Amino acid sequence: MVQKYNKITFTLREGEEFIPLIALLKATGVVESGSEAQEVVIAGMVRRNGEVELRKRAKITAGEVIVFQNFEIEVEENV
């Protein structure tokens, strides 16, 4: 069975090259708080470009895809 994701596009702010992973999870509303974001990352529930990401402050850049539960977050540059 193929997993169906709710797709979210997140645009980096002008002049920013990255967003920390926990900030991205909170900014997109897939978690309710920063502490919840930290917990799900530490628990290995977040994938970055298909691989489990355990670093809470990993620098997520344009072109990367983050998957958490049934959400797929695509990060794009502000053009």
VOPAGU-2260 file (C-alpha; in pm, 1 decimal, decimal comma):
REM VOPAGU-2260
SITE   aa  ch    i         X         Y         Z
SITE  MET   A    0       0,0       0,0       0,0
SITE  VAL   A    1     132,9     343,5     -95,1
SITE  GLN   A    2     147,7     607,3     179,5
SITE  LYS   A    3     -49,1     921,3      95,0
SITE  TYR   A    4     101,5    1239,3     234,8
SITE  ASN   A    5     -41,3    1581,4     308,0
SITE  LYS   A    6     201,4    1796,5     110,6
SITE  ILE   A    7     323,4    2122,5     257,4
SITE  THR   A    8     546,8    2370,5      77,3
SITE  PHE   A    9     760,3    2586,2     304,5
SITE  THR   A   10     937,7    2889,9     160,1
SITE  LEU   A   11    1253,3    3010,6     330,0
SITE  ARG   A   12    1253,5    3377,0     426,8
SITE  GLU   A   13    1435,6    3614,7     195,9
SITE  GLY   A   14    1806,9    3607,6     270,7
SITE  GLU   A   15    1790,7    3283,3     471,8
SITE  GLU   A   16    1976,5    2978,3     346,1
SITE  PHE   A   17    1832,2    2726,8     594,2
SITE  ILE   A   18    1588,4    2665,9     878,7
SITE  PRO   A   19    1663,3    2442,9    1178,7
SITE  LEU   A   20    1463,4    2118,5    1165,9
SITE  ILE   A   21    1268,9    2173,4    1489,3
SITE  ALA   A   22    1179,2    2528,9    1378,5
SITE  LEU   A   23    1051,3    2392,2    1045,0
SITE  LEU   A   24     828,2    2136,1    1215,1
SITE  LYS   A   25     679,4    2404,7    1437,4
SITE  ALA   A   26     647,2    2667,7    1160,4
SITE  THR   A   27     452,6    2429,1     937,2
SITE  GLY   A   28     217,2    2331,1    1219,7
SITE  VAL   A   29     288,4    1957,4    1210,1
SITE  VAL   A   30     375,3    1977,1    1581,1
SITE  GLU   A   31     226,5    2206,2    1844,3
SITE  SER   A   32     542,0    2313,9    2025,1
SITE  GLY   A   33     918,1    2326,7    2010,4
SITE  SER   A   34     942,2    2062,2    2281,3
SITE  GLU   A   35     717,9    1827,9    2082,0
SITE  ALA   A   36     937,5    1890,4    1775,6
SITE  GLN   A   37    1246,9    1794,6    1976,2
SITE  GLU   A   38    1078,7    1478,4    2107,0
SITE  VAL   A   39     973,3    1348,2    1764,2
SITE  VAL   A   40    1319,8    1412,7    1618,3
SITE  ILE   A   41    1495,9    1237,9    1908,7
SITE  ALA   A   42    1251,9     945,6    1874,6
SITE  GLY   A   43    1357,6     896,6    1511,2
SITE  MET   A   44    1014,9     982,9    1371,0
SITE  VAL   A   45    1140,0    1239,8    1116,0
SITE  ARG   A   46    1293,8    1159,1     777,6
SITE  ARG   A   47    1510,3    1398,4     579,3
SITE  ASN   A   48    1542,8    1310,7     211,2
SITE  GLY   A   49    1446,0     951,2     293,2
SITE  GLU   A   50    1686,2     904,2     585,5
SITE  VAL   A   51    1607,1     927,5     957,6
SITE  GLU   A   52    1730,5    1261,2    1093,7
SITE  LEU   A   53    1818,7    1268,8    1465,0
SITE  ARG   A   54    1975,0    1616,3    1482,7
SITE  LYS   A   55    1724,2    1865,4    1624,2
SITE  ARG   A   56    1900,2    2164,8    1475,1
SITE  ALA   A   57    1989,1    2011,2    1139,1
SITE  LYS   A   58    2007,2    2289,4     878,5
SITE  ILE   A   59    1727,9    2224,3     628,8
SITE  THR   A   60    1790,8    2394,7     294,8
SITE  ALA   A   61    1591,0    2456,6     -23,8
SITE  GLY   A   62    1521,8    2140,0    -221,0
SITE  GLU   A   63    1506,5    1911,5      81,8
SITE  VAL   A   64    1203,3    1702,3     174,6
SITE  ILE   A   65    1105,4    1629,8     534,0
SITE  VAL   A   66     855,5    1355,1     619,2
SITE  PHE   A   67     682,8    1329,8     956,9
SITE  GLN   A   68     379,9    1106,3    1011,9
SITE  ASN   A   69     147,6    1177,5     718,0
SITE  PHE   A   70     308,9    1511,3     627,0
SITE  GLU   A   71     561,1    1574,6     350,9
SITE  ILE   A   72     727,4    1915,8     373,9
SITE  GLU   A   73     911,9    2046,1      70,2
SITE  VAL   A   74    1142,0    2339,8     138,3
SITE  GLU   A   75    1189,3    2597,0    -134,8
SITE  GLU   A   76    1390,9    2913,0    -187,7
SITE  ASN   A   77    1231,7    3254,7    -169,3
SITE  VAL   A   78    1264,7    3387,1    -524,8
